[in-house]
Amino acid sequence: MRTGATAAQPHVLTALGDASRTAVIAFWLLLPLIGFETVTNINDQLILTTRFPLLAAFVAIAGAGRFVYSFSVAPWLARRALLAPKTAAPSRRDGLRKWLLPFGFGFVLVYPLIAIAAVGKVGAVKWIDNFGNQILIYVMLGLGLNIVVGLAGLLDLGYVAFYAVGAYSYALLAKTFGLTFWILLPLAGVLASFWGILLGFPVLRLRGDYLAIVTLAFGEIIRLIIINWVALTNGYAGIIGIPRPTLFGIPFDASDNGFAAVFGLEFSPVYRVTFLYYIVLALVLLTCFVTLRLRRLPIGRAWEALREDEIACRSLGINTTNAKLTAFAMGAMFAGFAGSFFAARESFISPESFTFIESATILSIVVLGGMGSQIGVALAAILLIGATEIMRQLDFLKHIFGPTFDPTQYRMLLVGLAMVLMMIWRPRGLITTRTPSVFLKERKVISADLVKEGRG
Amino acid sequence: MDYFVQQLINGITLGSIYGLIAIGYTMVFGIIGMVNFAHGDVFMVSAFIALIAFLILTAWLGISSIALALFVVLIVAMAFTSLINWVIERVAYRPLRGSFRLAPLISAIGMSIFLSNFVQVTQGPRNKSIPPMIQGEFVLLNRDNFPVTLSYKQLIIWGATAALLAAFWYLVAKTPLGRAQRACEQDQKMAALVGVNVDFTISMTFVIAAALAAVAGTMYLMYYGVVTFSDGFVPGVKAFTAAVLGGIGSLPGAVVGGLLIGLIETLWSAYFSIDYKDVAAFSVLAITLIFLPQGLFGRPDVEKV
């Protein structure tokens, strides 16, 4: 104990040495891309400009950060590692969890009403549509991918393909055959899950990382086909004028038999977005509920067993082929639902919405949320998508950093960084504690340490 | 026939670039069993470094000899890219050794997103194009007014690829470092017990992989004369396809796979449909992994508890 404490004693010179080494590395690391900028001038020629003050600032930040780390954070961590008792599970957090869920659920349920009450009907459209509906679509995609990645442990990098299948199924069938949203929603899910099985079938024998790359290839193939099969999908231009969902045949438009007219209300788009909000909320809750129930069925247990150890699974006689295929199909089905809702909400779709970046965003929602945790997925989606939308609204930053400053361009940069940091610090995500799906007498929350070892 | 020969020349050129990137995938996979998803973006970053170095040399220092400029650009790009990949390995992959199976892959995906967006933020999202560095070509055949040409650019790419592969083969086969790498590939714990510095060897693997990617990046810039922040993704996946096709872990396999993918892509564009050329390459990846997961030169993957 005593020796450990002295060994961890900070030393200014060591810390300074560390800091200067870091600064030197940071200088050479950032010199080409931050020190110089390639700009196209008026004559359409590429010229170089320098940004040495910016480079110096970054190097100084790196050096100072390293100094603080070596001088105070590292010794503190070392001391804490020596002192910290191994038994954890604070009860305060359990209490928080108990309250968080009903409170969050209640808030989500009345969110549109709060928005209308707070900013009026006109202002609320933005809050309900951009925040509520968009975040809920991503929550749903996250929950769907969570089945594949979080429960079954199959890394799917082409998840957006099923989202695209759902969206295009709805758009094409609705426009060609005039079928309504309520018929096409389940149909889109079925079609997407059919594609899930179709794509899942050949890749079953593959190991985790190979599987990831092949699903990525499949995702790209589907996107390229959508782009190039212009006769069917109208290519890059996309499909416009996709019909919106109706309430038992009552459309949400300004016409005489529209929702507002029938109920004797003044027309406002806020009714439509609120209606959409409750549709997607219902879909999210359905996804949650189905996943929860599935986890208790033999197939859900098989998924989680598969995630932990495939060989052990096979030795115990679990049909891994069926388990993997159903995971793929279930995940794809929810992506299909989300896709058809997306098409109905936007009323316009194009291949731009289904790029790899989208897959990566959904994956990062699952990873940040803690693979397997549903509340975690919801929180991560709110954090990630909500933060992007909020960044769009932050006009005051333009006054600080100049008029060309656009905070949204840093979004994916931060997402990438967050994925790396998450893997290093909390590989099992924000919500690390999990309720086990099997328990003997009483329900116990498994502490983060054990989950990390793969026992959750 | 002449058309075919011309496509063959173009395909081999493209294939050389893919082969150089593919070696990076195959080496890293061989030694730590991880798909380095960010490798394509390391390649893209190296093309940007080459672009900046080229502009400094020609526009600021006024070097007029293209051969000298190209040589210096190559060295600079290799040095900086190696440093970047070394830091990436230290920061994003080393702490994850011994973590759960998918952790390094997810970290690499994050790193890939980070790199491409970092370049987008720092250098802007537009295409960066430079005037052609090298012009001129040999006319090999000229029948029916269809000249089959081999441009100087293509010749340089062939030459540089061949020379670097030879140097690289020597490094892996004959030097102590190469021996340490092969030892780590077989059994890291055992290699550590007999005195191989495993951490250093893995770091050096990333450095070599990055250096070869930088050669590919410089050649890419010289050949096409244009680069953007998103240029790492598709070549990265294609080079990975090449590595898988050749048998991941096998170095000659990566080169052969690269050449095959280059040829498939070029011939597909020439004879079928240029719109679907990426579909062709991605399909090759899927088909190989499904029917021939060990690739052309790889050992079958034995799963152990």
Interface residues (C-beta under 8 A of the other chain):
Chain A: I25 W28 L29 L31 P32 L33 I34 F36 E37 T38 V39 T40 L46 I47 L48 G153 L155 L157 P202 V203 R205 L206 R207 G208 D209 Y210 A212 I213 V214 L216 A217 F218 E220 I221 L224 I225 I227 N228 I311 A312 F356 I357 A360 L363 S364 V367 Q409 Y410 M412 L413 V415 G416 L417 A418 M419 V420 M422 M423 I424 P427 G454
Chain B: M34 V35 V45 F48 I49 L51 I52 A53 L55 I56 A59 W60 F80 L83 I84 V87 V91 A92 P95 L96 S99 F100 R101 L102 A103 P104 L105 I106 S107 I109 G110 M111 S112 I113 F114 L115 N117 F118 V119 Q120 V121 T122 Q123 G124 R126 K128 S129 I130 F233 V237 F240 T241 V244 S273 D275 Y276 D278 V279 F282 S283 L285 A286 L289 I290 P293 D301 E303 V305
